Amino acid sequence: MKYIKLQPFFSKADVVEAISYIWYEWQRQKLPLVIFLGLCLNLLLAPCVYAATGGKLEPRHTYALGALGLVTLALVIYLFDVVFRPERY
């Protein structure tokens, strides 16, 4: 039997470089990263919504409900910010 030595797909230097790139881009352009993080959070939230409904909804509907919940939460935070600090807007 021939043994195959598997190497990690990402090295530590790649991970550090990716994190530093994301941090740099976060300071320049925030909207694309916020959208990406929202989608990643939805991937974590949708299975919880699916489990809470007892499997009565289709998985695509649970992803839509999760996204709707995230958008609603973002709007609430934004509107609270506008109400309490209107001079910034």
C-alpha positions in Angstrom: 0.0 0.0 0.0 1.3 3.4 -1.0 1.0 6.2 1.6 0.2 9.6 0.5 1.4 12.6 2.5 -1.4 15.2 2.6 -0.3 18.8 2.9 -2.6 21.4 4.4 -4.5 23.3 1.8 -3.7 26.7 3.4 -0.5 27.5 5.2 -0.3 29.8 8.2 1.2 32.5 6.0 -1.7 32.4 3.7 -4.2 32.7 6.5 -2.3 35.7 8.0 -2.1 37.3 4.6 -5.8 36.8 4.0 -6.7 38.3 7.3 -4.5 41.3 6.7 -6.0 41.8 3.3 -9.5 41.6 4.7 -8.6 44.2 7.4 -7.2 46.5 4.8 -10.2 46.2 2.5 -12.5 46.7 5.5 -11.1 50.1 6.1 -11.5 51.0 2.4 -14.8 49.4 1.3 -17.1 48.3 4.0 -20.3 47.4 2.1 -19.1 44.3 0.2 -17.6 42.9 3.4 -20.7 43.6 5.4 -22.8 41.8 2.7 -20.4 38.8 2.7 -20.5 38.6 6.5 -24.3 38.8 6.5 -24.5 35.9 4.1 -22.1 33.9 6.2 -24.2 34.7 9.3 -27.3 33.6 7.4 -25.6 30.2 6.7 -25.3 29.8 10.5 -28.8 31.1 11.2 -30.9 29.2 8.6 -30.4 25.7 10.1 -31.5 27.1 13.4 -34.7 28.5 11.8 -35.2 25.2 10.0 -34.9 23.2 13.2 -37.2 25.6 15.1 -40.0 25.1 12.5 -39.7 21.3 12.9 -38.9 20.7 9.3 -42.2 22.0 8.1 -40.7 24.6 5.8 -38.4 23.9 2.8 -34.7 24.7 3.4 -34.8 27.6 0.8 -37.7 29.2 2.7 -35.7 29.0 5.9 -32.7 30.8 4.2 -35.1 33.5 3.1 -36.5 33.9 6.6 -33.0 34.1 8.0 -32.0 36.8 5.5 -35.2 38.7 6.2 -34.4 38.6 9.9 -30.9 39.8 9.3 -32.2 42.7 7.1 -34.8 43.6 9.7 -32.1 43.7 12.5 -29.8 45.8 10.3 -32.6 48.3 9.6 -33.5 48.5 13.3 -29.9 49.3 14.2 -29.6 51.8 11.4 -32.8 53.6 12.4 -31.8 53.7 16.1 -28.5 55.3 15.0 -30.4 57.9 12.8 -32.8 58.8 15.6 -30.1 59.2 18.3 -27.4 60.8 16.1 -29.2 62.8 13.3 -26.3 65.2 12.9 -24.2 62.5 11.2 -26.9 62.1 8.5 
